[in-house]
Amino acid sequence: MFTGLVREVGDVVSFEDGRLVVECETVAEQGDSVAIAGVCLTVVENSGGRLAFDVVPETLARAKPFVDRVNVESALRAGDPLGGHQVQGHVDGVGKIVSVDPEREGVRVRIKPPAELLRFCVDKGSITVDGVSLTIARVDESGFEVALIPHTLAETTLSHLAAGDSVNLETDVLAKYVEKLLPDTMRP
């Protein structure tokens, strides 16, 4: 489990034949879970500030490609402070950035998610974008908006977003469970 509070940005060193190598300062041992751009991956090798992960086809089908720089978060450990929201690192799909507009010292970002994910998005609800825990500022029938504060822009890859970019999305797990528990006649 993660919180979506990104602790550092790492550099993708290579991604070949399903093996992803990320250079970062995160301390992790073989077998530890680490979220990379919002995707929960298992460390298979740790060598000199480089973490290696094996990425399976299921992950590749649901997430955007791993390129350049990525948000990195270690798994939550017992006793760690809880911030952000409950994040599993199980990406639900890839959204498209529609617009990025200045808003005071921050920016407002409009995202178009896959249609099947929009039903899990609610005003003031939680969403994870490339592994970053955010609050939905506005939602309508075609997408949602998030407001990014200067700290988020300075500490994550979200400062580089532009219209047309792809982002990994993980919707709030509670919404998914509620829908699953509804009788078939009440589901969309």
Contact map, one row per residue, 1 for C-alpha under 8 A:
11100000000000000000000000000000000000000000000000000000000000000000000000110000000001111000000000000000000000000000000000000000000000000000000000000000000000000000000000000000000000000000
11111000000000000000000000000000001000000000000000000000000000000000000011110000000011111000000000000000000000000000000000000000000000000000000000000000000000000000000000000000000000000000
11111000000000000000000000000000000000000000000000000000000000000000000000010000011111100000000000000000000000000000000000000000000010000000000000000000000000000000000000000000000000000000
01111100000000000000000000000000000001000000000000000000000000000000000010000000000111100000000000000000000000000000000000000001001111000000000000000000000000000000000000000000000000000000
01111110000000000000000000000000000000000000000000000000000000000000000010000000001100000000000000000000000000000000000000000000001110000000000000000000000000000000000000000000000000000000
00011111100000000000000000000000000000000000000000000000000000000000001110000000000000000000000000000000000000000000000000000000001100000000000000000000001100000000000000000000000000000000
00001111100000000000000000000000000000000000000000000000000000000000001111000000000000000000000000000000000000000000000000000000000000000000000000000000001000000000000000000000000000000000
00000111110000000000000111000000000000000000000000000000000000000000001110000000000000000000000000000000000000000000000000000000000000000000000000000000001100000000000000000000000000000000
00000111111000000000000100000000000000000000000000000000000000000000111100000000000000000000000000000000000000000000000000000000000000000000000000000000001110000000000000000000000000000000
00000001111100000000011110000000000000000000000000000000000000000000111100000000000000000000000000000000000000000000000000000000000000000000000000000000000000000000000000000000000000000000
00000000111110000000011100000000000000000000000000000000000000000001110000000000000000000000000000000000000000000000000000000000000000000000000000000000000000000000000000000000000000000000
00000000011111100001111000000000000000000000000000000000000000000111110000000000000000000000000000000000000000000000000000000000000000000000000000000000000000000000000000000000000000000000
00000000001111100001111000000000000000000000000000000000000000000001000000000000000000000000000000000000000000000000000000000000000000000000000000000000000000000000000000000000000000000000
00000000000111110011110000000000000000000000000000000000000000000000000000000000000000000000000000000000000000000000000000000000000000000000000000000000000000000000000000000000000000000000
00000000000111111111100000000000000000000000000000000000000000000100000000000000000000000000000000000000000000000000000000000000000000000000000000000000000000000000000000000000000000000000
00000000000001111111000000000000000000000000000000000000000000000000000000000000000000000000000000000000000000000000000000000000000000000000000000000000000000000000000000000000000000000000
00000000000000111110000000000000000000000000000000000000000000000000000000000000000000000000000000000000000000000000000000000000000000000000000000000000000000000000000000000000000000000000
00000000000000111111000000000000000000000000000000000111000000000000000000000000000000000000000000000000000000000000000000000000000000000000000000000000000000000000000000000000000000000000
00000000000001111111100000000000000000000000000000011110000000000000000000000000000000000000000000000000000000000000000000000000000000000000000000000000000000000000000000000000000000000000
00000000000111110111110000000000000000000000000000011110000000000100000000000000000000000000000000000000000000000000000000000000000000000000000000000000000000000000000000000000000000000000
00000000000111100011111000000000000000000000000001111000000000000000000000000000000000000000000000000000000000000000000000000000000000000000000000000000000000000000000000000000000000000000
00000000011111000001111100000000000000000000000001110000000000000000000000000000000000000000000000000000000000000000000000000000000000000000000000000000000000000000000000000000000000000000
00000000011110000000111110000000000000000000000011100000000000000000000000000000000000000000000000000000000000000000000000000000000000000000000000000000000000000000000000000000000000000000
00000001111000000000011111000000000000000000000011100000000000000000000000000000000000000000000000000000000000000000000000000000000000000000000000000000000000000000000000000000000000000000
00000001010000000000001111100000000000000000000010000000000000000000000000000000000000000000000000000000000000000000000000000000000000000000000000000000000000000000000000000000000000000000
00000001000000000000000111110000000000000000000010000000000000000000000111000000000000000000000000000000000000000000000000000000000000000000000000000000000000000000000000000000000000000000
00000000000000000000000011111000000000000000000000000000000000000000000000000000000000000000000000000000000000000000000000000000000000000000000000000000000000000000000000000000000000000000
00000000000000000000000001111101010000000010010000100000000000000000000001000000000000000000000000000000000000000000000000000000000000000000000000000000000000000000000000000000000000000000
00000000000000000000000000111111000000000010110000000000000000000000000000000000000000000000000000000000000000000000000000000000000000000000000000000000000000000000000000000000000000000000
00000000000000000000000000011111000000000111110000000000000000000000000000000000000000000000000000000000000000000000000000000000000000000000000000000000000000000000000000000000000000000000
00000000000000000000000000001111100000000111000000000000000000000000000000000000000000000000000000000000000000000000000000000000000000000000000000000000000000000000000000000000000000000000
00000000000000000000000000011111110000000110000000000000000000000000000000100000000000000000000000000000000000000000000000000000000000000000000000000000000000000000000000000000000000000000
00000000000000000000000000000011111000011110000000000000000000000000000001100000000000000000000000000000000000000000000000000000000000000000000000000000000000000000000000000000000000000000
00000000000000000000000000010001111100111110000000000000000000000000000111100000000000000000000000000000000000000000000000000000000000000000000000000000000000000000000000000000000000000000
01000000000000000000000000000000111111111000000000000000000000000000001111100000000000001000000000000000000000000000000000000000001000000000000000000000000000000000000000000000000000000000
00000000000000000000000000000000011111111000000000000000000000000000011110000000000000000000000000000000000000000000000000000000001000000000000000000000000000000000000000000000000000000000
00000000000000000000000000000000001111100000000000000000000000000100011100000000000000000000000000000000000000000000000000000000011000000000000000000000000000000000000100000000000000000000
00010000000000000000000000000000001111110000000000000000000000000000001100000000000000001110000000000000000000000000000000000001111100000000000000000000000000000000000111000000000000000000
00000000000000000000000000000000011111111000000000000000001000100000000000000000000000001110000000000000000000000000000000000000001000000000000000000000000000000000000000000000000000000000
00000000000000000000000000000000111101111100000000000000000000000000000000000000000000011100000000000000000000000000000000000000000000000000000000000000000000000000000000000000000000000000
00000000000000000000000000000000111100111110000000001110000000000000000000000000000000000000000000000000000000000000000000000000000000000000000000000000000000000000000000000000000000000000
00000000000000000000000000000111110000011111000000001100000000000000000000000000000000000000000000000000000000000000000000000000000000000000000000000000000000000000000000000000000000000000
00000000000000000000000000011111110000001111110000111100000000000000000000000000000000000000000000000000000000000000000000000000000000000000000000000000000000000000000000000000000000000000
00000000000000000000000000000110000000000111110000111100000000000000000000000000000000000000000000000000000000000000000000000000000000000000000000000000000000000000000000000000000000000000
00000000000000000000000000001100000000000011111000111000000000000000000000000000000000000000000000000000000000000000000000000000000000000000000000000000000000000000000000000000000000000000
00000000000000000000000000011100000000000011111111110000000000000000000000000000000000000000000000000000000000000000000000000000000000000000000000000000000000000000000000000000000000000000
00000000000000000000000000000000000000000000111111100000000000000000000000000000000000000000000000000000000000000000000000000000000000000000000000000000000000000000000000000000000000000000
00000000000000000000000000000000000000000000011111000000000000000000000000000000000000000000000000000000000000000000000000000000000000000000000000000000000000000000000000000000000000000000
00000000000000000000001111000000000000000000011111100000000000000000000000000000000000000000000000000000000000000000000000000000000000000000000000000000000000000000000000000000000000000000
00000000000000000000111100000000000000000000011111110000000000000000000000000000000000000000000000000000000000000000000000000000000000000000000000000000000000000000000000000000000000000000
00000000000000000000111100010000000000000011111011111000000000000000000000000000000000000000000000000000000000000000000000000000000000000000000000000000000000000000000000000000000000000000
00000000000000000011110000000000000000000011110001111100000000000000000000000000000000000000000000000000000000000000000000000000000000000000000000000000000000000000000000000000000000000000
00000000000000000011100000000000000000001111100000111110000000000000000000000000000000000000000000000000000000000000000000000000000000000000000000000000000000000000000000000000000000000000
00000000000000000111000000000000000000001111000000011111000000000000000000000000000000000000000000000000000000000000000000000000000000000000000000000000000000000000000000000000000000000000
00000000000000000111000000000000000000001000000000001111101100000000000000000000000000000000000000000000000000000000000000000000000000000000000000000000000000000000000000000000000000000000
00000000000000000100000000000000000000000000000000000111111100000000000000000000000000000000000000000000000000000000000000000000000000000000000000000000000000000000000000000000000000000000
00000000000000000000000000000000000000000000000000000011111110000000000000000000000000000000000000000000000000000000000000000000000000000000000000000000000000000000000000000000000000000000
00000000000000000000000000000000000000000000000000000001111111000000000000000000000000000000000000000000000000000000000000000000000000000000000000000000000000000000000000000000000000000000
00000000000000000000000000000000000000100000000000000011111111100000000000000000000000000010000000000000000000000000000000000000000000000000000000000000000000000000000000000000000000000000
00000000000000000000000000000000000000000000000000000011111111111000000000000000000000000000000000000000000000000000000000000000000000000000000000000000000000000000000000000000000000000000
00000000000000000000000000000000000000000000000000000000111111100000000000000000000000000000000000000000000000000000000000000000000000000000000000000000000000000000000000000000000000000000
00000000000000000000000000000000000000000000000000000000011111110000000000000000000000000011110000000000000000000000000000000000000000000000000000000000000000000000000000000000000000000000
00000000000000000000000000000000000000100000000000000000001111111000000000000000000000000011110000000000000000000000000000000000000000000000000000000000000000000000000100000000000000000000
00000000000000000000000000000000000000000000000000000000000101111100000000000000000000000000010000000000000000000000000000000000000000000000000000000000000000000000011100000000000000000000
00000000000000000000000000000000000000000000000000000000000100111110000000000000000000000000000000000000000000000000000000000000000000000000000000000000000000000000000000000000000000000000
00000000000100100001000000000000000010000000000000000000000000011111010000000000000000000000000000000000000000000000000000000000000000000000000000000000000000000000000000000000000000000000
00000000000100000000000000000000000000000000000000000000000000001111110000000000000000000000000000000000000000000000000000000000000000000000000000000000000000000000000000000000000000000000
00000000001110000000000000000000000000000000000000000000000000000111110000000000000000000000000000000000000000000000000000000000000000000000000000000000000000000000000000000000000000000000
00000000111100000000000000000000000000000000000000000000000000000011111000000000000000000000000000000000000000000000000000000000000000000000000000000000000010000000000000000000000000000000
00000000111100000000000000000000000110000000000000000000000000000111111100000000000000000000000000000000000000000000000000000000000000000000000000000000000010000000000000000000000000000000
00000111110000000000000000000000001111000000000000000000000000000000111110000000000000000000000000000000000000000000000000000000011100000000000000000000000110000000000000000000000000000000
00000111110000000000000001000000011111000000000000000000000000000000011111000000000000000000000000000000000000000000000000000000001000000000000000000000000000000000000000000000000000000000
01011111000000000000000001000000011100000000000000000000000000000000001111100000000000000000000000000000000000000000000000000000001000000000000000000000000000000000000000000000000000000000
01000010000000000000000001010000111000000000000000000000000000000000000111110000000000000000000000000000000000000000000000000000000000000000000000000000000000000000000000000000000000000000
11000000000000000000000000000001111000000000000000000000000000000000000011111000000000000000000000000000000000000000000000000000000000000000000000000000000000000000000000000000000000000000
11100000000000000000000000000000000000000000000000000000000000000000000001111101000000000000000000000000000000000000000000000000000000000000000000000000000000000000000000000000000000000000
00000000000000000000000000000000000000000000000000000000000000000000000000111111000000000000000000000000000000000000000000000000000000000000000000000000000000000000000000000000000000000000
00000000000000000000000000000000000000000000000000000000000000000000000000011111000000000000000000000000000000000000000000000000000000000000000000000000000000000000000000000000000000000000
00000000000000000000000000000000000000000000000000000000000000000000000000001111100000000000000000000000000000000000000000000000000000000000000000000000000000000000000000000000000000000000
00000000000000000000000000000000000000000000000000000000000000000000000000011111110000000000000000000000000000000000000000000000000000000000000000000000000000000000000000000000000000000000
00000000000000000000000000000000000000000000000000000000000000000000000000000011111000000000000000000000000000000000000000000000000000000000000000000000000000000000000000000000000000000000
00100000000000000000000000000000000000000000000000000000000000000000000000000001111110000000000000000000000000000000000000000000000000000000000000000000000000000000000000000000000000000000
00101000000000000000000000000000000000000000000000000000000000000000000000000000111110000000000000000000000000000000000000000000000000000000000000000000000000000000000000000000000000000000
00111000000000000000000000000000000000000000000000000000000000000000000000000000011111000000000000000000000000000000000000000000000011000000000000000000000000000000000000000000000000000000
01110000000000000000000000000000000000000000000000000000000000000000000000000000011111100000000000000000000000000000000000000100000010000000000000000000000000000000000000000000000000000000
11110000000000000000000000000000000000000000000000000000000000000000000000000000000111110000000000000000000000000000000000000000000000000000000000000000000000000000000000011000000000000000
11110000000000000000000000000000000000000000000000000000000000000000000000000000000011111100000000000000000000000000000000000001000010000000000000000000000000000000000001011000000000000000
11000000000000000000000000000000000000010000000000000000000000000000000000000000000001111100000000000000000000000000000000000000000000000000000000000000000000000000000000001000000000000000
11000000000000000000000000000000001001110000000000000000000000000000000000000000000000111110000000000000000000000000000000000000001000000000000000000000000000000000000001000000000000000000
00000000000000000000000000000000000001110000000000000000000000000000000000000000000000111111000000000000000000000000000000000000000000000000000000000000000000000000000001000000000000000000
00000000000000000000000000000000000001100000000000000000001001100000000000000000000000001111110000000000000000000000000000000000000000000000000000000000000000000000000111000000000000000000
00000000000000000000000000000000000000000000000000000000000001100000000000000000000000000111110000000000000000000000100000000000000000000000000000000000000000000000000111100000000000000000
00000000000000000000000000000000000000000000000000000000000001100000000000000000000000000011111000000000000000001100100000000000000000000000000000000000000000000000000111000000000000000000
00000000000000000000000000000000000000000000000000000000000001110000000000000000000000000011111100000000000000001100000000000000000000000000000000000000000000000000011110000000000000000000
00000000000000000000000000000000000000000000000000000000000000000000000000000000000000000000111110000000000000111100000000000000000000000000000000000000000000000000011110000000000000000000
00000000000000000000000000000000000000000000000000000000000000000000000000000000000000000000011111000000000000111000000000000000000000000000000000000000000000000011111000000000000000000000
00000000000000000000000000000000000000000000000000000000000000000000000000000000000000000000001111110000000011110000000000000000000000000000000000000000000000001111111000000000000000000000
00000000000000000000000000000000000000000000000000000000000000000000000000000000000000000000000111110000000011110000000000000000000000000000000000000000000000000011000000000000000000000000
00000000000000000000000000000000000000000000000000000000000000000000000000000000000000000000000011111000000011100000000000000000000000000000000000000000000000000110000000000000000000000000
00000000000000000000000000000000000000000000000000000000000000000000000000000000000000000000000011111100001111000000000000000000000000000000000000000000000000001110000000000000000000000000
00000000000000000000000000000000000000000000000000000000000000000000000000000000000000000000000000111110001110000000000000000000000000000000000000000000000000000000000000000000000000000000
00000000000000000000000000000000000000000000000000000000000000000000000000000000000000000000000000011111111100000000000000000000000000000000000000000000000000000000000000000000000000000000
00000000000000000000000000000000000000000000000000000000000000000000000000000000000000000000000000001111111100000000000000000000000000000000000000000000000000000000000000000000000000000000
00000000000000000000000000000000000000000000000000000000000000000000000000000000000000000000000000000111111000000000000000000000000000000000000000000000000000000000000000000000000000000000
00000000000000000000000000000000000000000000000000000000000000000000000000000000000000000000000000000111111000000000000000000000000000000000000000001100000000000000000000000000000000000000
00000000000000000000000000000000000000000000000000000000000000000000000000000000000000000000000000000111111100000000000000000000000000000000000000111100100000000000000000000000000000000000
00000000000000000000000000000000000000000000000000000000000000000000000000000000000000000000000000011111111110000000000000000000000000000000000000111000000000000000000000000000000000000000
00000000000000000000000000000000000000000000000000000000000000000000000000000000000000000000000000011110011111000000000000000000000000000000000011110000000000000000000000000000000000000000
00000000000000000000000000000000000000000000000000000000000000000000000000000000000000000000000011111000001111100000000000000000000000000000000011110000000000000000000000000000000000000000
00000000000000000000000000000000000000000000000000000000000000000000000000000000000000000000000011110000000111110000000000000000000000000000001111000000000000000000000000000000000000000000
00000000000000000000000000000000000000000000000000000000000000000000000000000000000000000000001111100000000011111000000000000000000000000000001110000000000000000000000000000000000000000000
00000000000000000000000000000000000000000000000000000000000000000000000000000000000000000000001111000000000001111100000000000000000000000000011100000000000000000000000000000000000000000000
00000000000000000000000000000000000000000000000000000000000000000000000000000000000000000000111100000000000000111110110000000000000000000000001100000000000000000000000010000000000000000000
00000000000000000000000000000000000000000000000000000000000000000000000000000000000000000000111000000000000000011111110000000000000000000000000000000000000000000000000000000000000000000000
00000000000000000000000000000000000000000000000000000000000000000000000000000000000000000000000000000000000000001111111000000000000000000000000000000000000000000000000000000000000000000000
00000000000000000000000000000000000000000000000000000000000000000000000000000000000000000000000000000000000000000111111000000000000000000000000000000000000000000000000000000000000000000000
00000000000000000000000000000000000000000000000000000000000000000000000000000000000000000001100000000000000000001111111110000000000000000000000000000000000000000000000000100000000000000000
00000000000000000000000000000000000000000000000000000000000000000000000000000000000000000000000000000000000000001111111110000000000000000000111000000000000000000000000000000000000000000000
00000000000000000000000000000000000000000000000000000000000000000000000000000000000000000000000000000000000000000011111111000000000000000000000000000000000000000000000000000000000000000000
00000000000000000000000000000000000000000000000000000000000000000000000000000000000000000000000000000000000000000000111111000000000000000000000000000000000000000000000000110011000000000000
00000000000000000000000000000000000000000000000000000000000000000000000000000000000000000000000000000000000000000000111111101110000000010010000100000000000000000000000000110000000000000000
00000000000000000000000000000000000000000000000000000000000000000000000000000000000000000000000000000000000000000000001111111100000000010110000000000000000000000000000000000000000000000000
00000000000000000000000000000000000000000000000000000000000000000000000000000000000000000000000000000000000000000000000011111000000000011110000000000000000000000000000000000000000000000000
00000000000000000000000000000000000000000000000000000000000000000000000000000000000000000000000000000000000000000000000001111100000000111100000000000000000000000000000000000000000000000000
00000000000000000000000000000000000000000000000000000000000000000000000000000000000000000000000000000000000000000000000011111110000000110000000000000000000000000000000000010000000000000000
00000000000000000000000000000000000000000000000000000000000000000000000000000000000010000000000000000000000000000000000011011111000011110000000000000000000000000000000000110000000000000000
00000000000000000000000000000000000000000000000000000000000000000000000000000000000000000000000000000000000000000000000010001111100011110000000000000000000000000000000011110000000000000000
00010000000000000000000000000000000001000000000000000000000000000000000000000000000000100000000000000000000000000000000000000111111111000000000000000000000000000000000111110000000000000000
00000000000000000000000000000000000001000000000000000000000000000000000000000000000000000000000000000000000000000000000000000011111111000000000000000000000000000000001111000000000000000000
00000000000000000000000000000000000011000000000000000000000000000000001000000000000000000000000000000000000000000000000000000001111100000000000000000000000001000000001110000000000000000000
00011100000000000000000000000000001111100000000000000000000000000000001110000000000000001000000000000000000000000000000000000001111110000000000000000000000000000000000111000000000000000000
00011100000000000000000000000000000001000000000000000000000000000000001000000000000000000000000000000000000000000000000000000001111111000000000000000000000100000000000000000000000000000000
00111000000000000000000000000000000000000000000000000000000000000000000000000000000110100000000000000000000000000000000000000111101111100000000000000000000000000000000000000000000000000000
00010000000000000000000000000000000000000000000000000000000000000000000000000000000100000000000000000000000000000000000000000111100111110000000001000000000000000000000000000000000000000000
00000000000000000000000000000000000000000000000000000000000000000000000000000000000000000000000000000000000000000000000000011110000011111000000001100000000000000000000000000000000000000000
00000000000000000000000000000000000000000000000000000000000000000000000000000000000000000000000000000000000000000000000011111110000001111110000111100000000000000000000000000000000000000000
00000000000000000000000000000000000000000000000000000000000000000000000000000000000000000000000000000000000000000000000000110000000000111110000111100000000000000000000000000000000000000000
00000000000000000000000000000000000000000000000000000000000000000000000000000000000000000000000000000000000000000000000001110000000000011111000111000000000000000000000000000000000000000000
00000000000000000000000000000000000000000000000000000000000000000000000000000000000000000000000000000000000000000000000011100000000000011111111110000000000000000000000000000000000000000000
00000000000000000000000000000000000000000000000000000000000000000000000000000000000000000000000000000000000000000000000000000000000000000111111100000000000000000000000000000000000000000000
00000000000000000000000000000000000000000000000000000000000000000000000000000000000000000000000000000000000000000000010000000000000000000011111000000000000000000000000000000000000000000000
00000000000000000000000000000000000000000000000000000000000000000000000000000000000000000000000000000000000000010000010000000000000000000011111100000000000000000000000000000000000000000000
00000000000000000000000000000000000000000000000000000000000000000000000000000000000000000000000000000000000001111000010000000000000000000011111110000000000000000000000000000000000000000000
00000000000000000000000000000000000000000000000000000000000000000000000000000000000000000000000000000000000001111000000010000000000000011111011111000000000000000000000000000000000000000000
00000000000000000000000000000000000000000000000000000000000000000000000000000000000000000000000000000000000111100000000000000000000000011110001111100000000000000000000000000000000000000000
00000000000000000000000000000000000000000000000000000000000000000000000000000000000000000000000000000000000111000000000000000000000001111100000111110000000000000000000000000000000000000000
00000000000000000000000000000000000000000000000000000000000000000000000000000000000000000000000000000000011110000000000000000000000000111000000011111000000000000000000000000000000000000000
00000000000000000000000000000000000000000000000000000000000000000000000000000000000000000000000000000000011110000000000000000000000000000000000001111101100000000000000000000000000000000000
00000000000000000000000000000000000000000000000000000000000000000000000000000000000000000000000000000000111000000000000000000000000000000000000000111111100000000000000000000000000000000000
00000000000000000000000000000000000000000000000000000000000000000000000000000000000000000000000000000000110000000000000000000000000000000000000000011111110000000000000000000000000000000000
00000000000000000000000000000000000000000000000000000000000000000000000000000000000000000000000000000000000000000000000000000000000000000000000000001111111000000000000000000000000000000000
00000000000000000000000000000000000000000000000000000000000000000000000000000000000000000000000000000000000000000000000000000000000000000000000000011111111101100000000000000000000000000000
00000000000000000000000000000000000000000000000000000000000000000000000000000000000000000000000000000000010000000000000000000000000000000000000000011111111111100000000000000000000000000000
00000000000000000000000000000000000000000000000000000000000000000000000000000000000000000000000000000000000000000000000000000000000000000000000000000111111100100000000000000000000000000000
00000111100000000000000000000000000000000000000000000000000000000000000000000000000000000000000000000000000000000000000000000000000000000000000000000011111110000000000000000000000000000000
00000101100000000000000000000000000000000000000000000000000000000000001000000000000000000000000000000000000000000000000000000000000100000000000000000001111111100000000000000000000000000000
00000000100000000000000000000000000000000000000000000000000000000000111000000000000000000000000000000000000000000000000000000000000000000000000000000000101111111000000000000000000000000000
00000000000000000000000000000000000000000000000000000000000000000000000000000000000000000000000000000000000000000000000000000000010000000000000000000001100111111000000000000000000000000000
00000000000000000000000000000000000000000000000000000000000000000000000000000000000000000000000000000000000000000000000000000000000000000000000000000001110111111000000000000000000000000000
00000000000000000000000000000000000000000000000000000000000000000000000000000000000000000000000000000000000000000000000000000000000000000000000000000000000011111100000000000000000000000000
00000000000000000000000000000000000000000000000000000000000000000000000000000000000000000000000010010000000000000000000000000000000000000000000000000000000011111110100000000000000000000000
00000000000000000000000000000000000000000000000000000000000000000000000000000000000000000000000010110000000000000000000000000000000000000000000000000000000000011111100000000000000000000000
00000000000000000000000000000000000000000000000000000000000000000000000000000000000000000000000111110000000000000000000000000000000000000000000000000000000000001111100000000000000000000000
00000000000000000000000000000000000000000000000000000000000000000000000000000000000000000000000111000000000000000000000000000000000000000000000000000000000000000111110000000000000000000000
00000000000000000000000000000000000000000000000000000000000000000000000000000000000000000000000110000000000000000000000000000000000000000000000000000000000000001111111000000000000000000000
00000000000000000000000000000000000000000000000000000000000000010000000000000000000000000000011110000000000000000000000000000000000000000000000000000000000000000001111100000000000000000000
00000000000000000000000000000000000000000000000000000000000000010000000000000000000000000000011110000000000000000000000000000000110000000000000000000000000000000000111110000000000000000000
00000000000000000000000000000000000011000000000000000000000000110000000000000000000000000011111000000000000000000000000000000001111000000000000000000000000000000000011111000000000000000000
00000000000000000000000000000000000001000000000000000000000000000000000000000000000000000011111000000000000000001000000000000011111000000000000000000000000000000000001111100000000000000000
00000000000000000000000000000000000001000000000000000000000000000000000000000000000000101111100000000000000000000000000000000011101000000000000000000000000000000000000111110000000000000000
00000000000000000000000000000000000000000000000000000000000000000000000000000000000000000001000000000000000000000000100110000111000000000000000000000000000000000000000011111011000000000000
00000000000000000000000000000000000000000000000000000000000000000000000000000000000001100000000000000000000000000000000110001111000000000000000000000000000000000000000001111111000000000000
00000000000000000000000000000000000000000000000000000000000000000000000000000000000001110000000000000000000000000000000000000000000000000000000000000000000000000000000000111111100000000000
00000000000000000000000000000000000000000000000000000000000000000000000000000000000000000000000000000000000000000000000000000000000000000000000000000000000000000000000000011111110000000000
00000000000000000000000000000000000000000000000000000000000000000000000000000000000000000000000000000000000000000000000100000000000000000000000000000000000000000000000000111111111000000000
00000000000000000000000000000000000000000000000000000000000000000000000000000000000000000000000000000000000000000000000100000000000000000000000000000000000000000000000000111111111100000000
00000000000000000000000000000000000000000000000000000000000000000000000000000000000000000000000000000000000000000000000000000000000000000000000000000000000000000000000000001111111110000000
00000000000000000000000000000000000000000000000000000000000000000000000000000000000000000000000000000000000000000000000000000000000000000000000000000000000000000000000000000111111111000000
00000000000000000000000000000000000000000000000000000000000000000000000000000000000000000000000000000000000000000000000000000000000000000000000000000000000000000000000000000011111111000010
00000000000000000000000000000000000000000000000000000000000000000000000000000000000000000000000000000000000000000000000000000000000000000000000000000000000000000000000000000001111111000000
00000000000000000000000000000000000000000000000000000000000000000000000000000000000000000000000000000000000000000000000000000000000000000000000000000000000000000000000000000000111111100000
00000000000000000000000000000000000000000000000000000000000000000000000000000000000000000000000000000000000000000000000000000000000000000000000000000000000000000000000000000000011111111110
00000000000000000000000000000000000000000000000000000000000000000000000000000000000000000000000000000000000000000000000000000000000000000000000000000000000000000000000000000000000011111110
00000000000000000000000000000000000000000000000000000000000000000000000000000000000000000000000000000000000000000000000000000000000000000000000000000000000000000000000000000000000001111110
00000000000000000000000000000000000000000000000000000000000000000000000000000000000000000000000000000000000000000000000000000000000000000000000000000000000000000000000000000000000001111110
00000000000000000000000000000000000000000000000000000000000000000000000000000000000000000000000000000000000000000000000000000000000000000000000000000000000000000000000000000000000001111111
00000000000000000000000000000000000000000000000000000000000000000000000000000000000000000000000000000000000000000000000000000000000000000000000000000000000000000000000000000000001001111111
00000000000000000000000000000000000000000000000000000000000000000000000000000000000000000000000000000000000000000000000000000000000000000000000000000000000000000000000000000000000000000111
